Amino acid sequence: MADGTLFIGTRRYSSWSMRGWLAVRLAGLDVEEVVIPLTGGGSDSEVARRTPSGTVPYLEHNGNRVWETIAICEYCAELNPALWPETLEARTHARVISAEMHAGFRGLRQAMPMVLGRDGAGHGQTSDALVDTARIERIWRETRAQFGAGGPYLFGGTFNAADAMFAPVVARFLTYLPQLGADTLSYCEAVRAHPLVDQWYAQAAEEPVEWRLAHYETSP
Ligand SMILES: N[C@@H](CCC(=O)N[C@@H](CS)C(=O)NCC(=O)O)C(=O)O
């Protein structure tokens, strides 16, 4: 029997679920997955009924109840410290940029919603989204320059919780194709090729088309 349950939303759309799922899988937790098709929210939605905060991801594990993606990452790192880098300096930076991701980039998130498999080239390039894009490129560039020697990820050869936090941004960049530096593109390719990210995409592609929401498929 599994040690708990991870509640996630439609894989095609749910960027926060993707992050939480990656953290849980990186940590190797044995949990059953429950996918709740997203319907656009509301107090009577299934997500609202089945989770404390009315949001996914939501993790129940060995009696612990964890919501908020950044808290799920921290919980997973308690059980598998390799989710954060080894040195205090790198670990601090990983937490800082993950917190910045968790709290920010609203312009990008609104204009370029995650829609895996959609051809959105050229869409969503509002000025706010492009400001966020530039900031994210800078974070990735500086992080990799300082901590990423010897591997394709933010902190080198190990895909960690910080990469998980930014994986849906990679998905957005690959969908909407804003103008990006060569170093950004090579990071995006590495993240997209990671086996867990690839598994998430493959499972998203198998979701019923009835789960699709016109709002995400056609806008902005
Ligand atoms: N701050 C939350 C945000 C989670 C969130 O907004 N999740 C969306 C799906 S990506 C959600 O559950 N929305 C409610 C719904 O669609 O019913 C976190 O970090 O986990």
The ligand as an SDF file (V2000), in Angstrom:
LIG
                    3D

 20 19  0  0  0  0  0  0  0  0999 V2000
    0.1870   28.9000   -4.4750 N   0  0  0  0  0  0  0  0  0  0  0  0
   -0.3050   27.6170   -4.8940 C   0  0  0  0  0  0  0  0  0  0  0  0
   -0.9140   27.7710   -6.2780 C   0  0  0  0  0  0  0  0  0  0  0  0
   -1.5920   26.4970   -6.7450 C   0  0  0  0  0  0  0  0  0  0  0  0
   -2.5930   26.7540   -7.8390 C   0  0  0  0  0  0  0  0  0  0  0  0
   -2.9730   27.9090   -8.1110 O   0  0  0  0  0  0  0  0  0  0  0  0
   -3.0400   25.6770   -8.4750 N   0  0  0  0  0  0  0  0  0  0  0  0
   -4.0940   25.8000   -9.4770 C   0  0  0  0  0  0  0  0  0  0  0  0
   -3.8670   24.8080  -10.6110 C   0  0  0  0  0  0  0  0  0  0  0  0
   -2.3280   25.1020  -11.4530 S   0  0  0  0  0  0  0  0  0  0  0  0
   -5.4060   25.4260   -8.8370 C   0  0  0  0  0  0  0  0  0  0  0  0
   -5.4660   24.5090   -8.0450 O   0  0  0  0  0  0  0  0  0  0  0  0
   -6.4790   26.1390   -9.1850 N   0  0  0  0  0  0  0  0  0  0  0  0
   -7.7920   25.8170   -8.6890 C   0  0  0  0  0  0  0  0  0  0  0  0
   -8.6470   25.1940   -9.7440 C   0  0  0  0  0  0  0  0  0  0  0  0
   -8.3080   25.2940  -10.9320 O   0  0  0  0  0  0  0  0  0  0  0  0
   -9.6820   24.6110   -9.3710 O   0  0  0  0  0  0  0  0  0  0  0  0
    0.8330   26.6070   -4.8900 C   0  0  0  0  0  0  0  0  0  0  0  0
    1.9720   27.0170   -4.8470 O   0  0  0  0  0  0  0  0  0  0  0  0
    0.6000   25.3810   -4.8670 O   0  0  0  0  0  0  0  0  0  0  0  0
  1  2  1  0
  2  3  1  0
  2 18  1  0
  3  4  1  0
  4  5  1  0
  5  6  2  0
  5  7  1  0
  7  8  1  0
  8  9  1  0
  8 11  1  0
  9 10  1  0
 11 12  2  0
 11 13  1  0
 13 14  1  0
 14 15  1  0
 15 16  2  0
 15 17  1  0
 18 19  2  0
 18 20  1  0
M  END
$$$$
